[in-house]
Amino acid sequence: MKAVNIKLSLTENVKTFVNIVSRYPYDVDLRAGRHVVDAKSILGIFSLDLSKPVTVEVYSDNCDDMMEEIKPFIIG
């Protein structure tokens, strides 16, 4: 499993992020505090507090291709 923190501050960013992660077969979750949602669900993502960074959890160790694509959202 790999985990990174991202920032999705604009609605357009959420749409782009979902389009990217949906193209990959990995299970991907977003965690904000104790809330966890499917990262491929736009409605799920909007249920989170996006004013703060959220954690992307990818349940695969061979996901460097996806990590490269979401690099613009990664912080820290």
N, C-alpha and C positions, 0 to 999 in steps of 0.2 A: 504494500500500500504506500502511496505517496500523498503527501499533504502540503499545500501551499496556501498562503493568504492572498486574497484578491480584493480589489475594490471595484464595485459596479455602481458608479455614481449616477449614470444617465440611463434612461429607458432604452436608448439605442445600444448602449453597452450590454445590457441584459440580453437583448435580441441577438446581437452578434455572438455573445458567449454561448447561448443556447444552440445557435446554429453550428458553432464549432464542435461543442461536445457531443451533439446529437449524431455527428458523422462517425463517431468512434464506438466500437462494441463494448467498451469498458463500462462498468457500473461506476457512476460518479455522483457523489453527494455534496451538498453545501451545508456547512454547519455554522450557525450563529448562536453562540451560547449553548443552550440545551436543545435548541430547535435544529432539526435535520430535515432537509428536503432533497428530492431528486433534482440534480443539476440540469436535467434535460426538460424540466417542467417550468415554463415561464410563470405560470400562476403560483407554483410553489416558491419560486425565487422571490416574487413580489410579496409573499407573506412574511418574508424576513425583514429585519431592520437593516436596510442597505446604506444607512448613514455611517455605519462602521464597517471595517473590513470583515469579510466572511472567509471561512476556510473551505477550500476545495479538497475533497478526499477522493482519490482515484484508487479503486480496488484492483490495481495491476501494477507490476513493477516494470513492465515494458511499455510505458506510455510517454516516452520522450517526444514522439511526434506530436501528440496532443499538447504536451507541456510547452513545446516550442510555439504552437499556434496561440495559446492563451497568454503568452509572455507579456503582451501589452497591459493585461489586467493585474499581473502579479506585483505585489508590493513587498518591500523588505528583502 
